[in-house]
Amino acid sequence: MKKQLVLFYLLFLSVTAFAQKQTVTGTVTDVTKEPLIGATIIEVGNPTNGIVADINGHFSLTINHGGSIEVSFIGLVTQRLVGTTAPMTIILKEDAAMLDIDSEPKFSHWKLSLYKVLN
């Protein structure tokens, strides 16, 4: 009987160890401290467990203990962070690769063509 009780106790401990969760909370902002409404926060390794930041940039997500989160927003660099129980302040920076905009207008070719037609 004592062996069965010890075995049951060890089995119970192993099941509860795997079932531990933690709640990650925080705020997502840009470099100017403006809240990022709709920033996506997902648990790494579990893409079905996610949430979007509210109107103030706040979020709360329950993840596996010791898990990581990935925070993303269009046009900003995605960050991967280890989840903590303390409230987090996440600042996303601009993604220079996504902001690579050609500032030179493409009208020069059209101007040359029109000039040749008129002259």
BELHUHU-V488919 format. One record per backbone hydrogen bond with DSSP energy under -0.5 kcal/mol. CO is the residue of the C=O (numbers start at 1). NH is the residue of the N-H. E is the energy in kcal/mol with one decimal. If there is no record, write none. Layout:
co:CO nh:NH e:E
co:CO nh:NH e:E
//
This chain:
co:1 nh:5 e:-2.1
co:2 nh:6 e:-2.3
co:3 nh:7 e:-2.6
co:4 nh:8 e:-2.6
co:5 nh:9 e:-2.3
co:6 nh:10 e:-2.5
co:7 nh:11 e:-2.3
co:8 nh:12 e:-2.5
co:9 nh:13 e:-2.3
co:10 nh:14 e:-2.1
co:11 nh:15 e:-1.9
co:12 nh:16 e:-2.2
co:13 nh:17 e:-1.9
co:14 nh:18 e:-1.4
co:15 nh:19 e:-1.1
co:17 nh:20 e:-0.7
co:20 nh:65 e:-1.8
co:22 nh:24 e:-0.6
co:22 nh:63 e:-3.1
co:23 nh:25 e:-0.5
co:24 nh:61 e:-2.9
co:25 nh:88 e:-2.2
co:26 nh:59 e:-2.1
co:27 nh:29 e:-0.5
co:27 nh:90 e:-3.2
co:28 nh:36 e:-2.5
co:29 nh:92 e:-2.8
co:30 nh:33 e:-1.9
co:34 nh:30 e:-1.8
co:35 nh:37 e:-1.0
co:36 nh:39 e:-1.6
co:39 nh:53 e:-2.4
co:40 nh:72 e:-2.4
co:41 nh:51 e:-2.5
co:42 nh:70 e:-2.6
co:43 nh:46 e:-1.8
co:46 nh:43 e:-0.6
co:46 nh:49 e:-2.2
co:48 nh:50 e:-0.9
co:49 nh:43 e:-2.4
co:51 nh:41 e:-3.0
co:53 nh:38 e:-1.7
co:54 nh:57 e:-2.0
co:57 nh:28 e:-2.5
co:58 nh:54 e:-2.5
co:59 nh:26 e:-1.8
co:61 nh:24 e:-3.6
co:61 nh:63 e:-0.6
co:63 nh:22 e:-2.9
co:64 nh:67 e:-2.3
co:67 nh:83 e:-2.7
co:68 nh:44 e:-2.4
co:69 nh:81 e:-2.7
co:70 nh:42 e:-2.2
co:71 nh:79 e:-2.4
co:72 nh:40 e:-2.6
co:73 nh:76 e:-2.1
co:75 nh:95 e:-2.3
co:79 nh:71 e:-3.1
co:81 nh:69 e:-3.2
co:88 nh:27 e:-2.3
co:88 nh:90 e:-0.5
co:89 nh:91 e:-0.5
co:90 nh:29 e:-3.0
co:90 nh:92 e:-0.6
co:92 nh:31 e:-0.5
co:93 nh:77 e:-3.0
co:94 nh:96 e:-0.9
co:95 nh:98 e:-0.6
co:95 nh:99 e:-1.3
co:97 nh:100 e:-0.8
co:99 nh:101 e:-1.5
co:101 nh:103 e:-0.8
co:103 nh:105 e:-0.5
co:105 nh:108 e:-0.5
co:106 nh:110 e:-0.5
co:107 nh:111 e:-2.8
co:108 nh:112 e:-2.1
co:109 nh:113 e:-2.1
co:110 nh:114 e:-2.7
co:111 nh:115 e:-2.4
co:112 nh:116 e:-2.0
co:113 nh:117 e:-1.9
co:114 nh:118 e:-2.2
co:115 nh:119 e:-1.6
//
